[in-house]
Amino acid sequence: ILNVEQSPQSLHVQEGDSTNFTCSFPSSNFYALHWYRWETAKSPEALFVMTLNGDEKKKGRISATLNTKEGYSYLYIKGSQPEDSATYLCASLLYGNKLVFGAGTILRVKS
Amino acid sequence: GAGVSQTPSNKVTEKGKYVELRCDPISGHTALYWYRQSLGQGPEFLIYFQGTGAADDSGLPNDRFFAVRPEGSVSTLKIQRTERGDSAVYLCASSSTPGTGDGYTFGSGTRLTVV
């Protein structure tokens, strides 16, 4: 059974704070690691798809790193804004195109 | 369409009833996925279609659950004899490439409540 773990479960920060979350996954048979942002009453939105060890990707104030050998990925948000409040999901892609999700990190940014 | 459309957005049904949940993927996306999210958990894989065929249905919890995609576009998830434990948000997603590409495009889900 493949377990994808995310920490922390939830996070409350002040506007302007920088923050980061962790996603850990089994490093064997790795294909890809996905990050999604899911705002309340909306669709989960793809942030990054990462495949290579050492990969770093950036979209605006959000960036992510990947370590496939030790099985973890970090998501960073620089200068958090209230509109960053959402659940952040990571998922590991298995052979056969099946994504296995973690339980998510709930981020609340206070203005 | 511009995005993945799921209908209905909310469904309340009585225990024992039959329900159908519909997913209209992005035009041209050959891969379609159904996931279920229960409170406090991440989305759980149910079934994956490549074209008209179910490439992997290993996530369907039991034989009360069935999904079809007869023309390789719209998909319907069917649940017979619903139980209270079936209450969850049912998410559909589609993609044009395998999961190493641009990620999946999700719909906003159907919230199913079985009373």
Interface residues (C-beta under 8 A of the other chain):
Chain A: V4 Q6 Y31 A32 H34 Y36 A41 K42 S43 P44 E45 A46 L47 F48 V49 T51 L89 A91 L93 G96 N97 K98 L99 V100 F101 G102 A103 G104
Chain B: G3 V4 A31 Y33 Y35 G40 Q41 G42 P43 E44 F45 Y48 Q50 A55 D56 S58 G59 L91 A93 P98 G99 T100 G101 D102 G103 Y104 T105 F106 G107 S108 G109
